[in-house]
């Protein structure tokens, strides 16, 4: 069995939020008990609504912020509890591509300097060698050598994201965390960037953690999928199992809202009632129980564990250990 390049064990993150001069600060548990293994050259997609904890998880995986508790292993070494020197050594193994390509680039810095900066900070390479490696990576992502001395405002959104990808990959990391990397791009450019990411993964042997709310993109990119709701993983497993036969009611609702290319195809639309609960006052028991069509008394009292059912892990008392989806009330609709 191939050793994972990254393993998360019960990662949590809690923030203290001020509520006023005379009020005690409130605690918000943004991530609660996330665990997974990431194999070399594999892609784990993390999906869920806004506020589900996806971006907080991404920041912990890239060591931008330390986890509140839990363990994070990179190539077998626990970096969650490591000292600053050890984290710095392993930080080059994990790089990140952000959602907004223009916001992640310094407008006063040429793109050549931006791509070379990770090499300047993390290596002792000469100026000539840094330039050579930057130009090589620019070529890999579809940029030309004459772009080296230009500034970010001189490029389109798709080109800027290629610059951000080149900067993230110039250190040759083993893991790339992509936080909504194509959501700010036009549809035609989005397809080009996604195909580029697939090519780079094959040629550079890099594993991806792909954070997205676009399930069409996820189906194209992912090997495994983890569905998050209010900071917790509610379903995790192989892509085809999740898309073809989702078992958690929340996962099924997400899948039913995904557009399909065939205008004549009929799809069952599942409409969830209510809003995402406040993270300041989450519901007791299963966090999804106020919106769940399968809710029962046990759901309101006990938190369901993430258990293997039907070829994936599901946190749902009502989910059955069968290959197909869990029966639930549906509202037929065209999509």
C-alpha positions in Angstrom: 0.0 0.0 0.0 1.4 3.4 -1.0 2.1 5.7 1.9 0.0 8.9 1.9 1.8 12.2 1.2 -0.7 13.9 3.7 -2.8 12.6 6.5 -5.1 14.6 8.7 -6.3 13.1 12.0 -9.2 14.8 13.9 -8.3 18.3 12.9 -10.3 21.0 14.6 -10.2 24.9 14.6 -12.1 27.1 17.0 -12.2 30.9 16.9 -13.0 33.4 19.7 -15.2 36.2 18.4 -15.8 39.4 20.3 -19.5 40.2 20.9 -19.4 43.6 22.5 -17.9 45.6 25.4 -19.8 43.8 28.2 -20.3 40.4 26.6 -18.0 37.4 26.8 -16.5 36.3 23.5 -18.3 33.6 21.6 -16.6 30.4 20.4 -17.1 29.3 16.8 -16.0 25.8 15.9 -15.1 26.3 12.2 -13.7 22.8 11.7 -14.5 19.8 13.9 -12.8 16.4 13.6 -11.7 16.2 10.0 -9.7 13.2 9.0 -8.5 11.9 5.6 -5.5 10.4 3.8 -4.2 11.8 0.5 -2.3 9.4 -1.8 0.5 10.6 -4.2 -0.9 12.0 -7.4 -4.5 11.8 -6.1 -7.1 14.5 -5.9 -9.3 15.0 -2.8 -12.2 17.4 -3.5 -13.7 19.2 -0.5 -17.2 20.5 -1.2 -20.0 22.2 0.8 -21.9 25.4 1.2 -20.3 28.7 2.2 -19.6 28.6 5.9 -19.0 24.8 5.9 -15.3 25.2 6.9 -13.7 24.4 3.6 -11.3 27.5 3.5 -10.4 27.1 7.1 -9.4 23.5 6.5 -7.3 24.7 3.5 -5.4 27.2 5.6 -4.6 24.5 8.2 -3.4 22.1 5.5 -1.0 24.7 4.2 0.2 25.7 7.7 -1.0 29.3 7.2 -2.6 28.7 10.6 -2.0 25.9 13.1 -4.9 23.6 13.9 -6.6 24.0 17.3 -6.1 20.2 17.9 -5.5 17.1 15.9 -2.5 15.9 13.9 -1.4 16.7 10.4 1.2 14.4 8.8 3.2 15.4 5.7 5.4 12.6 4.4 5.0 10.9 7.8 6.1 13.8 9.9 3.6 15.5 12.3 3.7 19.2 11.5 0.8 20.3 13.6 2.9 20.2 16.8 6.3 20.8 15.2 8.5 23.8 16.0 8.7 26.8 13.6 11.9 25.5 11.9 10.3 22.1 11.1 7.2 23.7 9.8 9.2 26.0 7.6 11.1 23.0 6.2 7.9 21.2 5.3 6.0 24.3 4.1 7.7 23.9 0.7 6.0 20.5 0.4 2.6 22.1 0.5 1.6 25.1 -1.6 -1.6 26.9 -2.2 -3.5 28.5 -5.2 -6.1 31.1 -4.1 -9.5 31.9 -5.5 -8.7 35.5 -6.7 -5.6 35.4 -9.0 -5.2 39.2 -9.0 -5.6 39.5 -5.3 -2.9 36.9 -4.7 -0.3 38.8 -6.8 1.6 41.9 -5.8 0.7 44.6 -8.4 4.1 46.3 -8.0 6.0 43.1 -8.6 6.8 41.6 -12.0 5.5 38.1 -12.6 9.0 36.9 -12.9 9.9 38.2 -9.5 6.6 36.7 -8.1 7.4 33.3 -9.4 11.1 33.5 -8.3 10.2 34.7 -4.8 9.5 31.2 -3.3 12.9 30.1 -4.5 14.5 33.2 -3.1 13.0 32.6 0.4 13.3 28.8 0.6 16.5 27.9 -1.4 20.1 29.1 -1.8 19.9 29.1 -5.6 21.7 31.8 -7.6 19.8 34.6 -9.4 20.5 32.9 -12.7 19.2 29.5 -11.6 16.1 31.1 -10.0 15.4 32.8 -13.3 15.9 29.6 -15.3 13.5 27.6 -13.1 10.9 30.4 -13.2 11.1 30.5 -17.0 10.8 26.7 -17.2 7.7 26.7 -15.0 6.2 29.6 -16.9 6.5 27.5 -20.1 4.8 24.5 -18.4 1.8 26.6 -17.5 1.5 28.2 -21.0 3.2 31.5 -20.5 6.0 32.9 -22.7 9.4 34.1 -21.8 8.7 37.7 -22.6 6.0 37.7 -19.9 8.7 37.5 -17.3 9.2 41.3 -16.9 5.5 42.3 -17.1 3.1 43.2 -14.3 -0.1 41.4 -13.2 -2.5 44.1 -14.6 -1.2 43.4 -18.1 -2.7 39.9 -18.1 -6.2 38.4 -18.3 -7.8 36.5 -15.4 -6.9 33.1 -16.8 -3.3 34.2 -17.4 -3.1 35.5 -13.8 -4.2 32.2 -12.5 -1.6 30.4 -14.6 1.0 32.8 -13.0 -0.3 31.8 -9.5 -0.1 28.1 -10.4 3.5 28.6 -11.6 4.4 30.3 -8.4 2.9 27.6 -6.3 4.6 24.8 -8.3 8.1 26.4 -8.7 9.3 24.7 -5.5 8.1 21.3 -6.8 5.8 20.6 -3.9 4.2 17.2 -3.3 0.8 18.7 -2.4 -1.1 21.6 -3.9 -4.1 23.0 -2.1 -6.5 24.8 -4.5 -9.1 27.0 -2.9 -11.8 27.7 -5.5 -9.1 28.1 -8.2 -11.5 28.6 -11.2 -14.6 30.2 -9.7 -13.5 33.7 -10.7 -12.8 32.7 -14.3 -15.0 32.7 -17.4 -16.4 29.3 -18.4 -14.2 28.8 -21.5 -11.0 29.8 -19.5 -12.1 27.6 -16.6 -11.9 24.5 -18.8 -8.4 25.5 -20.0 -7.1 25.9 -16.5 -8.7 22.7 -15.3 -7.1 20.8 -18.2 -3.7 22.4 -17.3 -4.0 21.2 -13.7 -4.7 17.7 -14.9 -1.6 17.8 -17.2 0.6 19.3 -14.4 -0.5 16.6 -11.9 0.6 13.9 -14.3 3.9 15.5 -15.2 5.0 16.8 -11.8 3.6 13.9 -9.6 1.7 16.3 -7.3 -1.4 15.6 -5.2 -4.3 18.0 -5.0 -6.7 19.1 -2.3 -9.3 20.7 -4.4 -11.8 23.0 -2.5 -14.8 23.9 -4.6 -18.6 24.5 -4.5 -18.9 23.6 -8.3 -19.8 19.9 -8.4 -19.4 19.8 -12.2 -15.7 20.8 -11.8 -15.3 18.3 -8.9 -16.6 15.4 -10.9 -14.0 16.3 -13.6 -11.1 16.6 -11.2 -11.6 14.4 -8.1 -10.6 10.9 -7.2 -12.2 11.2 -3.8 -14.8 13.6 -2.4 -15.4 14.9 1.1 -18.7 16.7 1.8 -18.6 19.2 4.7 -21.5 20.7 6.6 -21.0 23.2 9.5 -17.4 22.2 10.0 -17.9 18.4 9.9 -17.5 15.7 7.2 -20.9 14.2 6.6 -19.8 11.9 3.7 -16.5 10.9 2.2 -15.6 8.3 -0.4 -14.7 7.6 -4.1 -16.0 10.1 -6.6 -18.2 7.7 -8.5 -19.8 6.3 -5.3 -20.6 9.9 -4.1 -21.9 11.1 -7.4 -23.8 8.0 -8.6 -25.4 7.0 -5.3 -25.0 9.7 -2.6 -26.3 8.5 0.8 -26.3 11.5 3.1 -29.4 13.7 2.6 -27.3 16.8 2.4 -25.1 15.3 -0.3 -28.1 14.2 -2.3 -29.5 17.8 -2.1 -26.2 19.2 -3.4 -26.1 16.7 -6.2 -29.7 17.4 -7.2 -28.9 21.1 -7.7 -26.0 20.5 -10.1 -26.9 21.6 -13.7 -26.6 18.9 -16.4 -25.9 19.5 -20.1 -28.9 17.7 -21.5 -31.9 20.1 -21.5 -34.3 17.2 -22.0 -33.0 15.2 -19.1 -35.3 14.8 -16.1 -33.8 15.1 -12.6 -35.3 14.8 -9.1 -34.8 18.2 -7.4 -34.4 18.0 -3.6 -35.3 21.3 -1.9 -33.9 21.9 1.6 -35.9 24.0 3.9 -34.4 26.6 6.2 -30.9 28.2 6.3 -27.5 26.9 7.4 -27.6 27.1 11.2 -25.5 29.7 13.0 -22.0 28.5 13.9 -22.4 30.5 17.2 -25.3 28.2 18.2 -25.2 24.9 16.3 -28.1 22.5 16.8 -27.6 19.5 19.2 -27.2 16.1 17.7 -26.6 16.0 14.0 -25.9 19.5 12.7 -28.1 18.8 9.6 -31.2 17.8 11.6 -33.2 21.1 11.3 -33.1 20.8 7.5 -33.2 17.0 7.0 -36.2 15.3 5.5 -35.2 12.0 7.2 -34.9 13.5 10.7 -35.9 11.4 13.7 -35.6 11.9 17.5 -32.2 10.2 17.6 -30.8 12.8 15.1 -31.7 15.6 17.5 -30.0 14.0 20.5 -26.9 12.2 19.2 -24.2 13.1 16.8 -23.9 10.4 14.2 -20.3 9.0 13.7 -18.7 8.8 10.3 -19.3 5.1 9.5 -18.7 2.9 6.4 -21.9 2.3 4.6 -22.4 1.4 0.9 -18.7 1.8 -0.1 -18.1 5.2 1.6 -18.1 6.9 5.0 -21.4 8.5 6.1 -22.4 10.4 9.2 -26.1 9.8 9.2 -28.3 7.6 11.5 -30.9 7.1 8.6 -28.3 6.1 5.9 -28.5 2.4 5.1 -25.6 0.1 4.4 -26.7 -0.6 0.8 -25.1 0.3 -2.6 -27.9 2.7 -3.6 -29.0 6.0 -2.2 -31.0 6.3 1.0 -34.7 6.6 0.3 -36.1 10.1 1.0 -38.9 12.4 0.0 -38.2 14.1 -3.3 -39.6 17.0 -5.4 -39.4 16.1 -9.1 -38.1 18.9 -11.3 -36.3 19.6 -14.5 -32.6 20.6 -14.2 
